[in-house]
Amino acid sequence: MAVRVPLKMRLLVACLGVAISSALVSTCAVTAPEVLAETPDPPAPTVTVSTPGCASAATWRIGYRVYFTSGELSFSPDLFEALVHEAGEFANIVGEFSECGLRVEIDIFNMGDTQYKAGNDSGAPDEVHFVRRGGYDGAFYVFPYSGRAYTGWTSYTTGETASSSYFPHSVKQNRDQAQAWSLFLMHEFLHQVVHFYRHVSWPADDVHGAIRHGYRSSEYGEFVNPNYFRDLMSGKVEEDGKLLGIRPEQYAYYGVPSQPLRY
Ligand SMILES: [Zn+2]
């Protein structure tokens, strides 16, 4: 059953340019003036990847759509394999960084010839339908775009516990590594985590707080610093004499977006 969510209900929270190495890249939402009336049913997942072990951890199920065409833009279907690999790496570090407080199961959909169409705000018009129908705790979208920058954002919709993250993949980049690499996925995923676990004492600037809390990463860049993410996900970021972030036991205590216990 289709459920319409008025677009005016959406709290637009775009942002999240991401620095890769020392090259700071910042852009915000891609906006296209289009509204889709209907939402296509997603095909069955092409592949599912999940965090190994951590059997007793709270589990977030994520629906991940990979689009290869958007208007005149497209990229090679060969990209899919690299994206699946990166999603697997992401699933690994979710368990590792959270000290098995959290695990993820990611249903990855190869959208084939289906066009990606942005809504008239920051997200895909069908994101809420997609999440609800799949019973997901969050969504990821990858699609081609014409800019050169690495970028991404996460959008939240009023009244929804789950949110969606977007990873536009530049058709002008010619890099071996998939753009939606594991730490980049983690960055946007952590915006979803911070949004849902709102009663947790997060450090200032939460996902973006690496530098102000003294974390430096010359290898990865300050917005995808694995040492900071690790401490953020295990409650070990020091601030004013306290250790902040989400502790491993708090994931299960608060539940997951599809089954919130204390939202
Ligand atoms: Zn961010």
py3Dmol code that shows the C-alpha trace and the ligand (Angstrom):
import py3Dmol

protein = """\
ATOM      1  CA  MET A   1       0.000   0.000   0.000  1.00  0.00           C
ATOM      2  CA  ALA A   2       1.329   3.388  -0.915  1.00  0.00           C
ATOM      3  CA  VAL A   3       1.503   5.935   1.843  1.00  0.00           C
ATOM      4  CA  ARG A   4       1.865   9.529   0.813  1.00  0.00           C
ATOM      5  CA  VAL A   5       3.883  11.833   2.990  1.00  0.00           C
ATOM      6  CA  PRO A   6       3.377  15.503   2.229  1.00  0.00           C
ATOM      7  CA  LEU A   7       6.688  16.958   1.206  1.00  0.00           C
ATOM      8  CA  LYS A   8       6.131  19.994   3.364  1.00  0.00           C
ATOM      9  CA  MET A   9       6.478  17.720   6.369  1.00  0.00           C
ATOM     10  CA  ARG A  10      10.068  17.066   5.604  1.00  0.00           C
ATOM     11  CA  LEU A  11      12.652  18.686   7.788  1.00  0.00           C
ATOM     12  CA  LEU A  12      15.278  19.460   5.259  1.00  0.00           C
ATOM     13  CA  VAL A  13      18.618  18.731   6.749  1.00  0.00           C
ATOM     14  CA  ALA A  14      21.176  18.678   4.061  1.00  0.00           C
ATOM     15  CA  CYS A  15      24.836  19.341   4.494  1.00  0.00           C
ATOM     16  CA  LEU A  16      27.780  17.221   4.796  1.00  0.00           C
ATOM     17  CA  GLY A  17      30.426  18.009   2.329  1.00  0.00           C
ATOM     18  CA  VAL A  18      33.166  15.583   3.119  1.00  0.00           C
ATOM     19  CA  ALA A  19      36.872  16.118   3.149  1.00  0.00           C
ATOM     20  CA  ILE A  20      38.864  13.421   1.462  1.00  0.00           C
ATOM     21  CA  SER A  21      42.516  13.580   2.514  1.00  0.00           C
ATOM     22  CA  SER A  22      43.441  17.230   2.560  1.00  0.00           C
ATOM     23  CA  ALA A  23      41.122  18.332  -0.229  1.00  0.00           C
ATOM     24  CA  LEU A  24      38.114  19.906   1.375  1.00  0.00           C
ATOM     25  CA  VAL A  25      34.998  19.451  -0.628  1.00  0.00           C
ATOM     26  CA  SER A  26      31.767  21.011   0.387  1.00  0.00           C
ATOM     27  CA  THR A  27      28.438  21.038  -1.280  1.00  0.00           C
ATOM     28  CA  CYS A  28      24.956  20.760  -0.023  1.00  0.00           C
ATOM     29  CA  ALA A  29      21.773  19.256  -1.300  1.00  0.00           C
ATOM     30  CA  VAL A  30      21.140  18.524  -4.933  1.00  0.00           C
ATOM     31  CA  THR A  31      17.679  19.775  -5.631  1.00  0.00           C
ATOM     32  CA  ALA A  32      15.507  19.023  -8.599  1.00  0.00           C
ATOM     33  CA  PRO A  33      12.011  20.454  -9.095  1.00  0.00           C
ATOM     34  CA  GLU A  34      10.128  17.256  -9.510  1.00  0.00           C
ATOM     35  CA  VAL A  35       7.569  15.300  -7.545  1.00  0.00           C
ATOM     36  CA  LEU A  36       6.700  11.714  -8.300  1.00  0.00           C
ATOM     37  CA  ALA A  37       3.142  10.694  -7.610  1.00  0.00           C
ATOM     38  CA  GLU A  38       3.775   6.986  -7.352  1.00  0.00           C
ATOM     39  CA  THR A  39       6.529   4.857  -5.971  1.00  0.00           C
ATOM     40  CA  PRO A  40       7.697   1.775  -7.812  1.00  0.00           C
ATOM     41  CA  ASP A  41       8.057  -1.381  -5.823  1.00  0.00           C
ATOM     42  CA  PRO A  42      11.679  -2.224  -5.239  1.00  0.00           C
ATOM     43  CA  PRO A  43      12.955  -5.437  -6.710  1.00  0.00           C
ATOM     44  CA  ALA A  44      14.190  -8.116  -4.357  1.00  0.00           C
ATOM     45  CA  PRO A  45      17.607  -7.336  -2.892  1.00  0.00           C
ATOM     46  CA  THR A  46      20.416  -8.220  -5.246  1.00  0.00           C
ATOM     47  CA  VAL A  47      22.691  -9.051  -2.355  1.00  0.00           C
ATOM     48  CA  THR A  48      22.659  -8.695   1.416  1.00  0.00           C
ATOM     49  CA  VAL A  49      25.766  -7.991   3.431  1.00  0.00           C
ATOM     50  CA  SER A  50      25.935  -7.922   7.206  1.00  0.00           C
ATOM     51  CA  THR A  51      28.191  -7.440  10.182  1.00  0.00           C
ATOM     52  CA  PRO A  52      29.856 -10.741  11.063  1.00  0.00           C
ATOM     53  CA  GLY A  53      29.496 -11.978  14.614  1.00  0.00           C
ATOM     54  CA  CYS A  54      28.124  -9.653  17.303  1.00  0.00           C
ATOM     55  CA  ALA A  55      25.129 -11.968  17.555  1.00  0.00           C
ATOM     56  CA  SER A  56      23.563 -10.222  20.537  1.00  0.00           C
ATOM     57  CA  ALA A  57      23.982  -6.699  19.144  1.00  0.00           C
ATOM     58  CA  ALA A  58      21.138  -4.378  18.188  1.00  0.00           C
ATOM     59  CA  THR A  59      20.697  -4.721  14.420  1.00  0.00           C
ATOM     60  CA  TRP A  60      19.912  -1.942  11.987  1.00  0.00           C
ATOM     61  CA  ARG A  61      18.529  -3.172   8.668  1.00  0.00           C
ATOM     62  CA  ILE A  62      19.403  -0.815   5.860  1.00  0.00           C
ATOM     63  CA  GLY A  63      17.864  -0.674   2.404  1.00  0.00           C
ATOM     64  CA  TYR A  64      20.476   0.443  -0.124  1.00  0.00           C
ATOM     65  CA  ARG A  65      19.509   1.356  -3.662  1.00  0.00           C
ATOM     66  CA  VAL A  66      22.162   1.710  -6.344  1.00  0.00           C
ATOM     67  CA  TYR A  67      20.987   3.662  -9.408  1.00  0.00           C
ATOM     68  CA  PHE A  68      23.074   3.711 -12.560  1.00  0.00           C
ATOM     69  CA  THR A  69      21.180   6.331 -14.510  1.00  0.00           C
ATOM     70  CA  SER A  70      19.773   9.738 -13.677  1.00  0.00           C
ATOM     71  CA  GLY A  71      18.558  11.796 -16.622  1.00  0.00           C
ATOM     72  CA  GLU A  72      21.412  11.944 -19.130  1.00  0.00           C
ATOM     73  CA  LEU A  73      23.953  10.730 -16.624  1.00  0.00           C
ATOM     74  CA  SER A  74      25.056   7.178 -16.159  1.00  0.00           C
ATOM     75  CA  PHE A  75      27.939   5.073 -14.989  1.00  0.00           C
ATOM     76  CA  SER A  76      29.084   1.554 -15.641  1.00  0.00           C
ATOM     77  CA  PRO A  77      27.235  -1.383 -14.074  1.00  0.00           C
ATOM     78  CA  ASP A  78      30.710  -2.609 -13.158  1.00  0.00           C
ATOM     79  CA  LEU A  79      30.586  -0.172 -10.273  1.00  0.00           C
ATOM     80  CA  PHE A  80      28.125  -2.368  -8.429  1.00  0.00           C
ATOM     81  CA  GLU A  81      30.664  -4.912  -7.330  1.00  0.00           C
ATOM     82  CA  ALA A  82      32.904  -2.239  -5.818  1.00  0.00           C
ATOM     83  CA  LEU A  83      29.979  -0.698  -3.971  1.00  0.00           C
ATOM     84  CA  VAL A  84      29.002  -4.066  -2.528  1.00  0.00           C
ATOM     85  CA  HIS A  85      32.559  -4.539  -1.370  1.00  0.00           C
ATOM     86  CA  GLU A  86      32.556  -1.152   0.353  1.00  0.00           C
ATOM     87  CA  ALA A  87      29.223  -1.907   2.010  1.00  0.00           C
ATOM     88  CA  GLY A  88      30.757  -5.092   3.383  1.00  0.00           C
ATOM     89  CA  GLU A  89      33.693  -3.141   4.771  1.00  0.00           C
ATOM     90  CA  PHE A  90      31.269  -0.697   6.314  1.00  0.00           C
ATOM     91  CA  ALA A  91      29.339  -3.564   7.940  1.00  0.00           C
ATOM     92  CA  ASN A  92      32.596  -4.879   9.384  1.00  0.00           C
ATOM     93  CA  ILE A  93      33.612  -1.631  11.014  1.00  0.00           C
ATOM     94  CA  VAL A  94      30.136  -0.996  12.452  1.00  0.00           C
ATOM     95  CA  GLY A  95      30.617  -4.063  14.648  1.00  0.00           C
ATOM     96  CA  GLU A  96      34.231  -3.288  15.381  1.00  0.00           C
ATOM     97  CA  PHE A  97      33.820   0.417  16.223  1.00  0.00           C
ATOM     98  CA  SER A  98      30.713  -0.153  18.373  1.00  0.00           C
ATOM     99  CA  GLU A  99      32.417  -3.012  20.225  1.00  0.00           C
ATOM    100  CA  CYS A 100      29.589  -5.250  19.088  1.00  0.00           C
ATOM    101  CA  GLY A 101      26.923  -2.935  20.470  1.00  0.00           C
ATOM    102  CA  LEU A 102      25.570  -2.562  16.958  1.00  0.00           C
ATOM    103  CA  ARG A 103      25.461  -4.550  13.755  1.00  0.00           C
ATOM    104  CA  VAL A 104      23.923  -3.883  10.345  1.00  0.00           C
ATOM    105  CA  GLU A 105      22.247  -5.952   7.670  1.00  0.00           C
ATOM    106  CA  ILE A 106      22.234  -4.185   4.322  1.00  0.00           C
ATOM    107  CA  ASP A 107      19.887  -5.174   1.511  1.00  0.00           C
ATOM    108  CA  ILE A 108      21.532  -3.835  -1.635  1.00  0.00           C
ATOM    109  CA  PHE A 109      19.318  -3.327  -4.668  1.00  0.00           C
ATOM    110  CA  ASN A 110      20.799  -3.075  -8.137  1.00  0.00           C
ATOM    111  CA  MET A 111      18.264  -0.752  -9.714  1.00  0.00           C
ATOM    112  CA  GLY A 112      19.372  -1.634 -13.230  1.00  0.00           C
ATOM    113  CA  ASP A 113      17.751   0.604 -15.843  1.00  0.00           C
ATOM    114  CA  THR A 114      15.470   2.365 -13.392  1.00  0.00           C
ATOM    115  CA  GLN A 115      16.092   6.095 -13.418  1.00  0.00           C
ATOM    116  CA  TYR A 116      16.973   7.906 -10.229  1.00  0.00           C
ATOM    117  CA  LYS A 117      14.719  10.908  -9.851  1.00  0.00           C
ATOM    118  CA  ALA A 118      15.276  13.412  -7.102  1.00  0.00           C
ATOM    119  CA  GLY A 119      12.331  14.986  -5.400  1.00  0.00           C
ATOM    120  CA  ASN A 120      11.804  18.709  -4.963  1.00  0.00           C
ATOM    121  CA  ASP A 121      13.709  18.620  -1.720  1.00  0.00           C
ATOM    122  CA  SER A 122      16.881  16.885  -0.669  1.00  0.00           C
ATOM    123  CA  GLY A 123      15.773  13.305  -1.076  1.00  0.00           C
ATOM    124  CA  ALA A 124      14.232  10.705  -3.302  1.00  0.00           C
ATOM    125  CA  PRO A 125      10.442  11.092  -3.286  1.00  0.00           C
ATOM    126  CA  ASP A 126       9.981   7.467  -2.346  1.00  0.00           C
ATOM    127  CA  GLU A 127      12.413   7.209   0.542  1.00  0.00           C
ATOM    128  CA  VAL A 128       9.768   6.927   3.251  1.00  0.00           C
ATOM    129  CA  HIS A 129       7.833   4.333   1.245  1.00  0.00           C
ATOM    130  CA  PHE A 130      10.995   2.367   0.643  1.00  0.00           C
ATOM    131  CA  VAL A 131      11.943   2.328   4.310  1.00  0.00           C
ATOM    132  CA  ARG A 132       8.488   1.495   5.579  1.00  0.00           C
ATOM    133  CA  ARG A 133       7.802  -1.249   3.073  1.00  0.00           C
ATOM    134  CA  GLY A 134      11.093  -2.960   3.801  1.00  0.00           C
ATOM    135  CA  GLY A 135      10.799  -2.458   7.553  1.00  0.00           C
ATOM    136  CA  TYR A 136      14.196  -0.768   7.361  1.00  0.00           C
ATOM    137  CA  ASP A 137      15.961   1.308   9.964  1.00  0.00           C
ATOM    138  CA  GLY A 138      17.539   3.558   7.367  1.00  0.00           C
ATOM    139  CA  ALA A 139      18.198   3.923   3.650  1.00  0.00           C
ATOM    140  CA  PHE A 140      21.209   4.583   1.435  1.00  0.00           C
ATOM    141  CA  TYR A 141      21.020   5.868  -2.139  1.00  0.00           C
ATOM    142  CA  VAL A 142      23.788   5.992  -4.717  1.00  0.00           C
ATOM    143  CA  PHE A 143      23.181   7.654  -8.080  1.00  0.00           C
ATOM    144  CA  PRO A 144      25.210   9.421 -10.792  1.00  0.00           C
ATOM    145  CA  TYR A 145      25.669  13.162 -10.719  1.00  0.00           C
ATOM    146  CA  SER A 146      27.590  15.662 -12.762  1.00  0.00           C
ATOM    147  CA  GLY A 147      29.734  17.388 -10.152  1.00  0.00           C
ATOM    148  CA  ARG A 148      33.282  16.459  -9.342  1.00  0.00           C
ATOM    149  CA  ALA A 149      33.118  16.778  -5.607  1.00  0.00           C
ATOM    150  CA  TYR A 150      32.754  14.048  -3.100  1.00  0.00           C
ATOM    151  CA  THR A 151      29.578  14.780  -1.297  1.00  0.00           C
ATOM    152  CA  GLY A 152      26.809  13.234   0.672  1.00  0.00           C
ATOM    153  CA  TRP A 153      23.980  14.157   2.961  1.00  0.00           C
ATOM    154  CA  THR A 154      21.365  12.719   5.231  1.00  0.00           C
ATOM    155  CA  SER A 155      17.764  13.826   5.337  1.00  0.00           C
ATOM    156  CA  TYR A 156      15.227  13.429   8.094  1.00  0.00           C
ATOM    157  CA  THR A 157      11.483  13.488   7.739  1.00  0.00           C
ATOM    158  CA  THR A 158       9.210  14.785  10.483  1.00  0.00           C
ATOM    159  CA  GLY A 159       7.561  11.976  12.365  1.00  0.00           C
ATOM    160  CA  GLU A 160       9.865   9.269  11.004  1.00  0.00           C
ATOM    161  CA  THR A 161      12.433   7.559  13.199  1.00  0.00           C
ATOM    162  CA  ALA A 162      14.394   6.298  10.205  1.00  0.00           C
ATOM    163  CA  SER A 163      16.304   8.619   7.902  1.00  0.00           C
ATOM    164  CA  SER A 164      18.012   8.351   4.524  1.00  0.00           C
ATOM    165  CA  SER A 165      21.520   9.076   3.307  1.00  0.00           C
ATOM    166  CA  TYR A 166      22.528  10.056  -0.215  1.00  0.00           C
ATOM    167  CA  PHE A 167      25.798   9.372  -1.971  1.00  0.00           C
ATOM    168  CA  PRO A 168      25.886  11.019  -5.396  1.00  0.00           C
ATOM    169  CA  HIS A 169      28.622   9.372  -7.427  1.00  0.00           C
ATOM    170  CA  SER A 170      30.415  11.696  -9.802  1.00  0.00           C
ATOM    171  CA  VAL A 171      30.467  10.535 -13.400  1.00  0.00           C
ATOM    172  CA  LYS A 172      33.574  12.721 -13.863  1.00  0.00           C
ATOM    173  CA  GLN A 173      35.658  10.962 -11.288  1.00  0.00           C
ATOM    174  CA  ASN A 174      37.988   8.342 -12.554  1.00  0.00           C
ATOM    175  CA  ARG A 175      39.114   6.597  -9.446  1.00  0.00           C
ATOM    176  CA  ASP A 176      39.667   2.986  -8.722  1.00  0.00           C
ATOM    177  CA  GLN A 177      37.891   3.142  -5.449  1.00  0.00           C
ATOM    178  CA  ALA A 178      34.137   3.350  -5.280  1.00  0.00           C
ATOM    179  CA  GLN A 179      33.046   6.745  -4.107  1.00  0.00           C
ATOM    180  CA  ALA A 180      30.703   5.371  -1.488  1.00  0.00           C
ATOM    181  CA  TRP A 181      33.614   3.881   0.370  1.00  0.00           C
ATOM    182  CA  SER A 182      33.217   2.432   3.792  1.00  0.00           C
ATOM    183  CA  LEU A 183      34.167   5.447   5.909  1.00  0.00           C
ATOM    184  CA  PHE A 184      32.047   7.707   3.769  1.00  0.00           C
ATOM    185  CA  LEU A 185      29.101   5.384   4.321  1.00  0.00           C
ATOM    186  CA  MET A 186      29.949   5.476   8.004  1.00  0.00           C
ATOM    187  CA  HIS A 187      29.924   9.278   8.097  1.00  0.00           C
ATOM    188  CA  GLU A 188      26.378   9.540   6.792  1.00  0.00           C
ATOM    189  CA  PHE A 189      25.227   6.493   8.731  1.00  0.00           C
ATOM    190  CA  LEU A 190      26.411   8.170  11.926  1.00  0.00           C
ATOM    191  CA  HIS A 191      24.160  11.125  11.161  1.00  0.00           C
ATOM    192  CA  GLN A 192      21.298   8.612  11.170  1.00  0.00           C
ATOM    193  CA  VAL A 193      22.557   7.123  14.426  1.00  0.00           C
ATOM    194  CA  VAL A 194      22.878  10.512  16.139  1.00  0.00           C
ATOM    195  CA  HIS A 195      19.420  11.472  14.905  1.00  0.00           C
ATOM    196  CA  PHE A 196      17.780   8.347  16.295  1.00  0.00           C
ATOM    197  CA  TYR A 197      19.725   8.043  19.573  1.00  0.00           C
ATOM    198  CA  ARG A 198      18.829  11.591  20.503  1.00  0.00           C
ATOM    199  CA  HIS A 199      18.883  10.965  24.259  1.00  0.00           C
ATOM    200  CA  VAL A 200      22.535   9.998  24.186  1.00  0.00           C
ATOM    201  CA  SER A 201      25.085  12.597  25.326  1.00  0.00           C
ATOM    202  CA  TRP A 202      26.895  13.287  22.084  1.00  0.00           C
ATOM    203  CA  PRO A 203      30.050  15.387  21.944  1.00  0.00           C
ATOM    204  CA  ALA A 204      29.862  18.855  20.419  1.00  0.00           C
ATOM    205  CA  ASP A 205      29.453  18.712  16.628  1.00  0.00           C
ATOM    206  CA  ASP A 206      28.834  14.970  16.953  1.00  0.00           C
ATOM    207  CA  VAL A 207      29.774  13.429  13.572  1.00  0.00           C
ATOM    208  CA  HIS A 208      31.807  16.499  12.596  1.00  0.00           C
ATOM    209  CA  GLY A 209      33.571  16.919  15.913  1.00  0.00           C
ATOM    210  CA  ALA A 210      36.897  15.204  15.239  1.00  0.00           C
ATOM    211  CA  ILE A 211      39.113  18.280  15.061  1.00  0.00           C
ATOM    212  CA  ARG A 212      37.660  20.086  18.043  1.00  0.00           C
ATOM    213  CA  HIS A 213      38.212  16.981  20.140  1.00  0.00           C
ATOM    214  CA  GLY A 214      41.817  16.660  19.082  1.00  0.00           C
ATOM    215  CA  TYR A 215      41.572  13.899  16.481  1.00  0.00           C
ATOM    216  CA  ARG A 216      43.765  14.274  13.425  1.00  0.00           C
ATOM    217  CA  SER A 217      43.959  12.074  10.398  1.00  0.00           C
ATOM    218  CA  SER A 218      46.355  12.944   7.635  1.00  0.00           C
ATOM    219  CA  GLU A 219      45.480   9.756   5.820  1.00  0.00           C
ATOM    220  CA  TYR A 220      41.721   9.948   5.654  1.00  0.00           C
ATOM    221  CA  GLY A 221      40.677  13.532   6.301  1.00  0.00           C
ATOM    222  CA  GLU A 222      38.924  14.991   9.275  1.00  0.00           C
ATOM    223  CA  PHE A 223      35.380  14.108   8.259  1.00  0.00           C
ATOM    224  CA  VAL A 224      36.092  10.425   7.834  1.00  0.00           C
ATOM    225  CA  ASN A 225      38.499   9.865  10.703  1.00  0.00           C
ATOM    226  CA  PRO A 226      38.191   6.230  11.794  1.00  0.00           C
ATOM    227  CA  ASN A 227      39.711   6.867  15.226  1.00  0.00           C
ATOM    228  CA  TYR A 228      37.079   9.470  15.986  1.00  0.00           C
ATOM    229  CA  PHE A 229      34.254   7.321  14.641  1.00  0.00           C
ATOM    230  CA  ARG A 230      35.427   4.442  16.784  1.00  0.00           C
ATOM    231  CA  ASP A 231      35.330   6.546  19.960  1.00  0.00           C
ATOM    232  CA  LEU A 232      32.025   8.153  18.977  1.00  0.00           C
ATOM    233  CA  MET A 233      30.457   4.712  18.547  1.00  0.00           C
ATOM    234  CA  SER A 234      31.777   3.345  21.847  1.00  0.00           C
ATOM    235  CA  GLY A 235      31.296   6.358  24.125  1.00  0.00           C
ATOM    236  CA  LYS A 236      34.930   7.385  24.464  1.00  0.00           C
ATOM    237  CA  VAL A 237      35.149  10.929  23.133  1.00  0.00           C
ATOM    238  CA  GLU A 238      36.552  13.118  25.909  1.00  0.00           C
ATOM    239  CA  GLU A 239      34.942  16.474  26.466  1.00  0.00           C
ATOM    240  CA  ASP A 240      35.109  18.612  29.604  1.00  0.00           C
ATOM    241  CA  GLY A 241      36.254  15.674  31.678  1.00  0.00           C
ATOM    242  CA  LYS A 242      33.480  13.375  30.482  1.00  0.00           C
ATOM    243  CA  LEU A 243      33.441  10.523  28.013  1.00  0.00           C
ATOM    244  CA  LEU A 244      30.720  11.104  25.435  1.00  0.00           C
ATOM    245  CA  GLY A 245      29.210   9.280  22.495  1.00  0.00           C
ATOM    246  CA  ILE A 246      27.063   6.172  22.506  1.00  0.00           C
ATOM    247  CA  ARG A 247      28.144   3.315  24.732  1.00  0.00           C
ATOM    248  CA  PRO A 248      27.859  -0.258  23.425  1.00  0.00           C
ATOM    249  CA  GLU A 249      24.941  -1.174  25.704  1.00  0.00           C
ATOM    250  CA  GLN A 250      22.916   1.888  24.702  1.00  0.00           C
ATOM    251  CA  TYR A 251      22.099   0.635  21.212  1.00  0.00           C
ATOM    252  CA  ALA A 252      19.964  -2.186  22.551  1.00  0.00           C
ATOM    253  CA  TYR A 253      18.617  -0.025  25.372  1.00  0.00           C
ATOM    254  CA  TYR A 254      17.113   2.488  22.954  1.00  0.00           C
ATOM    255  CA  GLY A 255      16.225  -0.025  20.259  1.00  0.00           C
ATOM    256  CA  VAL A 256      16.387   0.620  16.536  1.00  0.00           C
ATOM    257  CA  PRO A 257      14.371   3.025  14.345  1.00  0.00           C
ATOM    258  CA  SER A 258      11.897   0.364  13.211  1.00  0.00           C
ATOM    259  CA  GLN A 259      11.371  -0.747  16.812  1.00  0.00           C
ATOM    260  CA  PRO A 260      12.186   2.199  19.089  1.00  0.00           C
ATOM    261  CA  LEU A 261      12.100   1.431  22.791  1.00  0.00           C
ATOM    262  CA  ARG A 262      12.684   4.871  24.292  1.00  0.00           C
ATOM    263  CA  TYR A 263      12.493   7.350  21.441  1.00  0.00           C
TER     264      TYR A 263
END
"""
ligand_1 = """\
1
ZN
Zn 28.292 15.114 7.996
"""
view = py3Dmol.view(width=600, height=400)
view.addModel(protein, "pdb")
view.setStyle({"model": 0}, {"cartoon": {"style": "trace"}})
view.addModel(ligand_1, "xyz")
view.setStyle({"model": 1}, {"stick": {}})
view.zoomTo()
view.show()
